[in-house]
Amino acid sequence: MERIISNNAPDAIGPYIHATQSNNIIFTSGQIGLNPETNKLAESFEEQTKNALNNLSAVLETAGSDFDHVLKTTIYLSDIGNFSKVNDIYKGYFNDSYPARTALEISKLPMDAMIEIEAIAEKAD
């Protein structure tokens, strides 16, 4: 097992790391819409979504993977009314190679974030 910490993603806000790899499978921690330079949340849902996906991309890259190798994502939304907005942004990151996915509304996210995204991926060849 390997523990993965990306220098290009925001620092963890609790006692966890960015990802864990077992064999060729990578399990990421959830990424919220923090700006990695300021460790502050973006104000709009769209910017939080882009930041969360960019942070997830940085973690995957550090682990030797990318969005083309994601097997499944889970998206947590503070308001399921943003489902279509997240879909519009999300599809631009996966280049039509969409993984399995779950999206659900929950009552509250860390730091009052509007979105959190986690992934399970395989290492790129």
C-alpha positions as a Markdown table, in Angstrom:
| # | Residue | x | y | z |
|---|---|---|---|---|
| 1 | Met | 0.0 | 0.0 | 0.0 |
| 2 | Glu | 1.2 | 3.5 | -0.8 |
| 3 | Arg | 0.0 | 6.8 | 0.6 |
| 4 | Ile | -0.1 | 9.7 | -1.8 |
| 5 | Ile | 0.2 | 13.4 | -1.0 |
| 6 | Ser | 0.1 | 15.9 | -3.9 |
| 7 | Asn | 2.0 | 19.1 | -3.7 |
| 8 | Asn | -0.5 | 20.6 | -6.3 |
| 9 | Ala | -3.7 | 20.0 | -4.3 |
| 10 | Pro | -4.8 | 21.9 | -1.1 |
| 11 | Asp | -3.5 | 20.5 | 2.2 |
| 12 | Ala | -5.9 | 18.1 | 3.9 |
| 13 | Ile | -8.2 | 19.8 | 6.4 |
| 14 | Gly | -8.2 | 16.8 | 8.7 |
| 15 | Pro | -6.2 | 13.7 | 9.6 |
| 16 | Tyr | -6.2 | 12.1 | 6.2 |
| 17 | Ile | -4.1 | 12.0 | 3.0 |
| 18 | His | -5.0 | 12.8 | -0.6 |
| 19 | Ala | -5.1 | 9.2 | -1.8 |
| 20 | Thr | -4.1 | 5.6 | -1.0 |
| 21 | Gln | -2.9 | 3.2 | -3.7 |
| 22 | Ser | -3.2 | -0.6 | -3.4 |
| 23 | Asn | -1.8 | -2.6 | -6.3 |
| 24 | Asn | -2.9 | -0.5 | -9.3 |
| 25 | Ile | -6.0 | 1.0 | -7.7 |
| 26 | Ile | -6.1 | 4.5 | -6.3 |
| 27 | Phe | -8.7 | 5.6 | -3.8 |
| 28 | Thr | -8.8 | 9.4 | -3.4 |
| 29 | Ser | -10.1 | 11.4 | -0.5 |
| 30 | Gly | -12.9 | 13.8 | -1.3 |
| 31 | Gln | -11.9 | 17.1 | -2.8 |
| 32 | Ile | -13.8 | 20.3 | -2.1 |
| 33 | Gly | -13.6 | 23.6 | -4.1 |
| 34 | Leu | -10.6 | 25.0 | -2.3 |
| 35 | Asn | -8.1 | 27.1 | -4.2 |
| 36 | Pro | -4.8 | 25.3 | -3.7 |
| 37 | Glu | -2.9 | 28.5 | -3.4 |
| 38 | Thr | -5.0 | 30.2 | -0.8 |
| 39 | Asn | -6.8 | 27.2 | 0.8 |
| 40 | Lys | -10.0 | 29.2 | 0.6 |
| 41 | Leu | -13.3 | 28.1 | -1.0 |
| 42 | Ala | -14.4 | 29.7 | -4.2 |
| 43 | Glu | -17.6 | 31.7 | -3.9 |
| 44 | Ser | -19.7 | 30.3 | -6.7 |
| 45 | Phe | -20.8 | 26.7 | -7.2 |
| 46 | Glu | -19.3 | 26.6 | -10.6 |
| 47 | Glu | -15.9 | 27.7 | -9.4 |
| 48 | Gln | -16.0 | 25.3 | -6.4 |
| 49 | Thr | -16.8 | 22.5 | -8.9 |
| 50 | Lys | -13.9 | 23.4 | -11.2 |
| 51 | Asn | -11.5 | 23.7 | -8.2 |
| 52 | Ala | -12.7 | 20.3 | -6.8 |
| 53 | Leu | -12.1 | 18.7 | -10.2 |
| 54 | Asn | -8.7 | 20.4 | -10.7 |
| 55 | Asn | -7.7 | 19.3 | -7.2 |
| 56 | Leu | -8.8 | 15.8 | -8.0 |
| 57 | Ser | -6.8 | 15.9 | -11.2 |
| 58 | Ala | -3.7 | 17.0 | -9.3 |
| 59 | Val | -4.1 | 14.1 | -6.9 |
| 60 | Leu | -4.6 | 11.6 | -9.7 |
| 61 | Glu | -1.6 | 12.9 | -11.5 |
| 62 | Thr | 0.6 | 12.6 | -8.5 |
| 63 | Ala | -0.6 | 9.0 | -8.2 |
| 64 | Gly | 0.2 | 8.2 | -11.8 |
| 65 | Ser | -3.3 | 8.4 | -13.1 |
| 66 | Asp | -5.8 | 10.8 | -14.8 |
| 67 | Phe | -9.5 | 11.2 | -15.6 |
| 68 | Asp | -9.3 | 8.6 | -18.4 |
| 69 | His | -8.5 | 6.0 | -15.8 |
| 70 | Val | -11.2 | 6.8 | -13.3 |
| 71 | Leu | -13.4 | 3.9 | -12.6 |
| 72 | Lys | -16.0 | 5.6 | -10.3 |
| 73 | Thr | -16.7 | 9.0 | -8.8 |
| 74 | Thr | -18.9 | 10.0 | -5.9 |
| 75 | Ile | -20.2 | 13.6 | -5.9 |
| 76 | Tyr | -21.7 | 15.1 | -2.7 |
| 77 | Leu | -23.8 | 18.1 | -3.2 |
| 78 | Ser | -25.2 | 20.5 | -0.6 |
| 79 | Asp | -28.1 | 21.2 | -3.0 |
| 80 | Ile | -29.2 | 18.6 | -5.5 |
| 81 | Gly | -30.6 | 21.5 | -7.5 |
| 82 | Asn | -27.0 | 22.0 | -8.8 |
| 83 | Phe | -27.0 | 18.6 | -10.4 |
| 84 | Ser | -27.3 | 19.9 | -14.0 |
| 85 | Lys | -24.6 | 22.5 | -13.3 |
| 86 | Val | -22.2 | 19.9 | -12.1 |
| 87 | Asn | -23.0 | 17.7 | -15.1 |
| 88 | Asp | -22.2 | 20.6 | -17.5 |
| 89 | Ile | -18.8 | 21.2 | -15.9 |
| 90 | Tyr | -18.0 | 17.5 | -15.2 |
| 91 | Lys | -18.4 | 16.3 | -18.7 |
| 92 | Gly | -15.6 | 18.7 | -19.9 |
| 93 | Tyr | -13.1 | 16.9 | -17.6 |
| 94 | Phe | -13.8 | 13.3 | -18.8 |
| 95 | Asn | -13.6 | 13.6 | -22.6 |
| 96 | Asp | -16.6 | 11.3 | -23.1 |
| 97 | Ser | -14.8 | 8.5 | -21.1 |
| 98 | Tyr | -17.2 | 8.7 | -18.2 |
| 99 | Pro | -16.8 | 6.5 | -15.2 |
| 100 | Ala | -19.5 | 5.0 | -13.1 |
| 101 | Arg | -20.8 | 7.7 | -10.7 |
| 102 | Thr | -23.0 | 8.4 | -7.8 |
| 103 | Ala | -24.3 | 11.9 | -7.0 |
| 104 | Leu | -26.3 | 12.7 | -3.8 |
| 105 | Glu | -27.4 | 15.6 | -1.7 |
| 106 | Ile | -26.2 | 15.7 | 1.9 |
| 107 | Ser | -27.0 | 18.2 | 4.6 |
| 108 | Lys | -23.5 | 19.7 | 5.1 |
| 109 | Leu | -20.0 | 19.5 | 3.8 |
| 110 | Pro | -16.7 | 20.5 | 5.4 |
| 111 | Met | -16.0 | 24.2 | 5.5 |
| 112 | Asp | -19.6 | 24.7 | 4.2 |
| 113 | Ala | -18.5 | 23.6 | 0.7 |
| 114 | Met | -21.2 | 23.2 | -1.9 |
| 115 | Ile | -19.6 | 20.1 | -3.5 |
| 116 | Glu | -17.1 | 17.3 | -2.8 |
| 117 | Ile | -15.9 | 14.8 | -5.3 |
| 118 | Glu | -13.9 | 11.6 | -4.7 |
| 119 | Ala | -12.7 | 8.9 | -7.1 |
| 120 | Ile | -11.5 | 5.4 | -7.5 |
| 121 | Ala | -9.0 | 5.1 | -10.4 |
| 122 | Glu | -6.5 | 2.7 | -11.8 |
| 123 | Lys | -2.9 | 3.7 | -12.6 |
| 124 | Ala | -2.2 | 4.8 | -16.1 |
| 125 | Asp | -0.1 | 2.5 | -18.3 |
